[in-house]
Amino acid sequence: MCAMARALVAAPKLLMVDEMSLGLAPTVVDLLLDVLVDIRSEGVTILLVEQDVHSAFQVADRAYVMETGRIVREGAASELAEDPEVRRAYLGA
């Protein structure tokens, strides 16, 4: 939360967030995702890099799936969350 507050002091147009869920309790991650949604509603664009695909798809408008440094899928997060190949490879479905 402190890191986000420091970043927001400068009133950015773009906020880049890298692996914010790493090492945090799930309840804290949920709280931070809610904060990201609030920040986005204020007009700040957010670039979220996250390995927790479930969490990322919950808050993202668009998503990009990367493998070995290359984009292999892109589109609306809701569409990618339903893509059978993405579900099989990344969501355990």
C-alpha positions in Angstrom: 0.0 0.0 0.0 2.9 2.4 0.8 4.4 1.7 -2.6 1.1 2.5 -4.4 0.7 5.6 -2.3 4.2 6.8 -3.3 3.5 6.1 -6.9 0.2 8.0 -6.9 1.6 11.1 -5.3 3.0 12.2 -8.7 -0.5 11.9 -10.2 0.6 9.5 -13.0 -1.4 8.8 -16.1 0.1 5.3 -16.2 0.8 3.0 -13.2 3.0 0.0 -13.8 2.5 -2.8 -11.3 4.8 -5.9 -11.4 3.8 -9.1 -9.5 2.0 -7.3 -6.7 0.6 -10.6 -5.3 4.0 -12.2 -4.8 4.4 -13.4 -1.2 1.2 -11.7 0.0 -1.8 -13.3 1.8 -4.8 -13.8 -0.5 -6.9 -11.3 1.5 -4.3 -8.6 1.0 -4.1 -9.4 -2.7 -7.9 -9.0 -2.9 -7.6 -5.6 -1.1 -4.9 -4.4 -3.5 -6.9 -5.5 -6.5 -9.8 -3.5 -5.2 -7.5 -0.5 -4.9 -6.3 -1.0 -8.5 -9.9 -1.0 -9.7 -10.5 2.3 -7.7 -7.4 3.8 -9.2 -8.5 2.8 -12.7 -11.9 4.4 -12.1 -10.1 7.7 -11.5 -8.7 7.6 -15.1 -5.3 6.1 -14.4 -4.2 3.5 -16.9 -2.7 0.4 -15.2 -0.2 -2.0 -16.7 -0.4 -5.1 -14.4 2.2 -7.9 -14.8 0.9 -10.8 -12.8 1.3 -14.6 -12.7 -1.9 -15.0 -10.7 -4.0 -15.3 -13.9 -7.3 -15.5 -12.0 -6.7 -12.2 -10.2 -5.4 -10.5 -13.3 -8.4 -11.5 -15.4 -10.8 -10.3 -12.7 -9.6 -6.7 -12.9 -8.2 -6.3 -16.5 -9.9 -4.9 -19.5 -7.4 -6.3 -21.9 -4.9 -9.1 -21.4 -1.8 -10.4 -23.1 -0.6 -14.0 -22.5 3.2 -14.4 -22.9 5.3 -17.5 -23.3 9.1 -17.2 -23.3 8.9 -13.5 -23.9 6.4 -13.6 -26.8 2.8 -12.7 -26.8 0.8 -15.8 -27.7 -2.7 -14.5 -27.0 -4.3 -11.1 -26.6 -7.7 -9.7 -26.3 -10.4 -8.7 -23.9 -9.7 -10.3 -20.5 -13.2 -11.8 -20.3 -12.7 -13.5 -23.7 -9.2 -14.9 -22.8 -10.6 -16.2 -19.5 -13.1 -18.3 -21.5 -10.6 -19.3 -24.2 -10.3 -23.2 -23.9 -6.5 -23.2 -24.7 -5.8 -20.4 -22.1 -8.0 -22.2 -19.6 -6.2 -25.5 -20.1 -2.7 -24.0 -20.1 -3.0 -21.3 -17.4 -6.1 -21.8 -15.4 -6.0 -25.5 -14.7 -9.3 -26.2 -16.4 
